[in-house]
Amino acid sequence: MDDAAIVELFQKREEEAIARAESAYGAYCRTVAHNLLHDAEEAKECLNDALFAAWNSIPPGNPACLKTYLGKLTREIAVDRLRKKTAAKRVPESETVPFDELDEIIGERGPDASVGVRELSRLISAYLRSQKEEDRNLFIRRYWYGDPIAKICERYGYGKSRVLVKLKRTRDKLARYLKKEGYQI
């Protein structure tokens, strides 16, 4: 069943939509959550929460790409859980995604900054599209999917220092780009 058909089921409020969405994209969403949380049970809970969020947001929403939409919902839920766990100091720092690396560039955005989030998202997307494919992929693997440095090294066959340097340079260029575009922290 394609995305349009599943979205139509959501819009008709048919419970089959949840089962179809989970069948099509459950493994992908669990992987996104697991990369951030390192816990299979919590990844399943994030998927369930994302499916519930999709149920509540379609309609009125009508996502063009259901996989991306569900992945985004799952990632946001996993990031919230990770921040709560980290704040409660229940997770070793070595197991978390270094959101503070990006916070130095984009600042911490609260719910009141939702208007700025769209613009920031647009700017980051434009910046990443202008980068070499390799640099873009490393950045996305680290900061979107939450892959650990070791996993990125294994995936691309790079040493740790090469990955760290490439990520640092990409973040620095992003900071300069955002400043040039007038983005304020």
LOGU-260167 format. One record per residue: residue in one letter; x, y, z of N, C-alpha, C, CB in turn. Coordinates in steps of 0.05 Angstrom, whole numbers, plus 5000, padded with zeros to 4 digits. Atoms other than C-alpha are relative to their C-alpha. Glycine has a CB too. Layout:
! residues N
aXYZXYZXYZXYZ...
//
This chain:
! residues 185
m501749775000500050005000501850255000498150005025d498349775002502950674981499250225021499950124972d500449794980503451305024497350134997502250214997a502549865005497451644992497649835011499650064971a502150174990493051045009499949995030500349724988i499950014970495451015081499050265011502949945009v500949734990494451765090497050024997501450234984e502950005004487451685061498649855023499249884973l501150154978486051155114500050175026501549745005f499849824977488451645168497850214998502850145002q502049795003483952185139497149905004500350134972k502750124996477951715140499749905029499649774980r500050084972479751555213499649705003497850145015e500150294999480450815198502549895015499849874972e497850104984484650445250502049834984498949835023e498250155017487650025195502450184991498649904974a497849825008491950645179502449965018499050295002i497850034981496050535242501549744993499050005029a498750255006497449805225501550014974497949774999r498749985026499149965153502550185002498150124979a497749824997503750545173502349855016499250265015e498050144984507250105225501349784983498749885025s498950215018508049545174502050114980497749854986a498449885021510950005122502550145012498450214985y497849834990515350455166500849955029499250284996g499350064971515750145236502949955004498449775009a497150064996522749865228501750254997500849784979y498549755005525350525200499750185025498950154975c500449824977522250925258501349895025497050045004r498750124976524650435311503150044998499349705002t497149955003531750505282500750295006500849934971v499549714994531351265285500050045030497950184987a500249964971529151235358502349845015497349905010h498050164986534050675377502850134997500149724988n497549865004539951065348500450225021500350124972l499849784981538351625397499949895029497850194996l500550094973536051225458501549755009497149955003h498550244994539950575453498449805017502750065013d501850174984533950205481497749914982499050145026a502150115018529449745439497250055010500549714995e502749964989523549805486499150294998499949915030e500749725003523750555487499650084971502250185013a500449955029524450565411497249914992502249854983k502850095006517950165407498050205010499549725011e501949804989514550665453500050264984500850065029c499949775017517051235410498449964974502950074993l501650075024514050895349497150025006500749724989n502849984993507450815384499150295004499549835026d500649724996507551535406499850164973502050145019a500049875026509151755335497649934984502649924984l502550095014503451345306497650145012499749705001f502149864987498851655357499950304992500249985031a499749725009501452355339499050034971502950105003a500949995028500252195265496949985000501249774984w502950034999493151965282498650265007499249785020n501249744991491852635317500650234981501150075027s499349775018495053065262499149964971503050045001i501050055027492252725199497149925003501749784985p499949735009487453055185500450195024497450074986p500149855025488253645180502549984983499550295007g497650035015495353495159499749804977502349925017n500150185023496653155093502949974990498250114977p497250025007503952935090500449884972501549845020a499350105027506852835020501649745001501550214984c498350244996511852325045499649905028503150074994l500750104974509251905102502549905015498049774997k497650104987516051585116501550235014501949864980t498749774989519252265127498550125023500450214978y501849884979513352515168500249835025497150014990l499950184977513351905214502850005012499249714992g497349994990520951925219500550255016502049994977k499749754986520652655240498649995027498950234982l501450024975515352525292501549825020497149894995t498550194983519251925319502550135011500749754985r497649874991525652325322499550215021501550124976e500649794980522452905359499349885027497650174990i500750144975519452425410502449885014497949784995a497650124989526052065419501950215011501549844978v498349794990529852715427498950115027500250244979d501249924975524952935481500649815022496950044997r499450214979525852275518502950015007499249724989l497249994994533352325511500750245018501650014974r499449764984533553025539499049965029498750254988k501150054973529152815598501949805015497249894999k498250194987533652215612502750135007500549754981t497449874995539952635606499850195022501050144974a500449814979537153165651499849865027497450174995a500250154975535652635703502649845005497649814998k497450124997542852385693499849695002501450115024r500250295001540651675678501449874976497049925000v498750105023544551615614502950095000498650104974p497249925002552151605608500350204977501849764997e499649795020554452215569501049894974501950215010s498950125024558051765520497949884982502049795007e502250135016551351465497498150204988498549815017t501849805010547952125480501050134975499450215022v499349845023547852515416500850285010497750014979p499149744989551753155427498550244989503050034994f501749775009546053645417501350265007497249985012d498749754992550354155453501850104978501649965025e498449915023554854165391498450184981501249764985l501749845018549154425350498850245015497749834988d501149784984546354855407501850245000499549915029e498149775001552655275403499550164975502949895000i500549865025550655445332497250114998500549814976i502749925004543155475333498550085025498449784987g501349944974541655575407497949805007498750284999e502150184991536455195447497450144993500249935030r502549895009529655315416497849885016499649954970g502350094985523655265461497550004984499650175025p502550015015516355175441499150284991497949885017d500849745008515555925437501450094975500550205022a498449935024520555945380499149854975503049955005s500950175022516355525333500050144973497249905005v499949855025515956075280502949994989499050295003g497250015009523556105278501049734993501750115022v499150275006524155355275499749944970498449795016r500450045029521255335204502150144984497250104992e497949855015526055865180502749875004500050295009l497550134995531855525214500249744985500349945031s500050265015529954855183500550054970497249865003r499549935028529655185114502950084995498150234992l497249925003536455505124501949765001500750215021i498250234998539754865147499849824976499349845026s500350175024536754475089501450124976497049974994a498749875022539154995040503149985002499250304999y497250024995546054985071501049724993500750075029l499150275005546554225069499949924971498249805016r500150065028544354194997502450124985497450114988s497749875013550254654980502749865007500150295008q497550144992555354185013500549764983499849935029k499350255014559153594984498249785012503049945003e501750224991555052964988501149865025499649804978e498750144978560052635035499650165026503049974995d500349834976559853225085497150015009501150284995r502849994994552353265081499149745013498350054974n500850264989551552515094501149965028501049784982l498950034973556252525154498450175020502950095000f501549824983552453115183497349885006499750284987i502750124996545652785173500149755017498849944973r499750254985548052115200500450075030502449834990r499549934972550552455264497850155013502650175001y501949824986545452995278497149954994500750284992w502850075005539052725246499549725011499350024970y500450284991539751975256501249945027501149814979g498750044974544052035318502049775001497949955020d498050215001549151535295502450075018500949944971p497549954985555051455343502350034980500549775020i497649965017561851665315501149734991502150165016a498950265008564150935315498449884977500049815025k501750125021558250725272500450154973497050025008i499549855024559551295223502749924988500050315006c497350095009566951095219499849734986502049985024e500350275012564950375205498550024973498549825019r501649985024559750575153501550124976497650185006y498549875022564451025113502949924998499850305004g497250095001571050685128502050225007500649904973y498349794991573951305161501049965028498650274998g499050004972578151395223498450215016503050075001k501549834982575151745283500750294997500449925029s499149725002579352375276499050134974503050025002r501049895026577252455203497150085002500449804977v502849954997569952415221499650255018498549765011l500349784981570652895280500850274986501749965025v499149755013574453405238498050084979502849964986k502049945021569453365180497550125013499349754983l502449904987563553465228500550285011499249815023k499349734989567054055262500150214978502749995015r499849815022568554385196497250064989501849904977t502749965010561354285172498450175019498649724996r501449834980558654575237500950294999500449895028d498949735001563355175232498950144975503049994999k501049875024561255305160497050065002500549814975l502849954995553955235181499650255017498649755014a500249764983554955755235500550254984502049985023r499449775017558056235185497750064981502649974984y502249985019552456105135497550125015499249734988l502449904985546956225188500450295007499549835025k499449724993550356875210499750174976502950025012k500249855025550857105138497150044992501549864977e502849995007543456955128498350165021498949724998g501449844980541757375190498649855022498050174986y501350154979539756815236501250085027500549694996q499149924973540157025309499449785019498650265009i500350204979541156545367498150115021502749915013
//
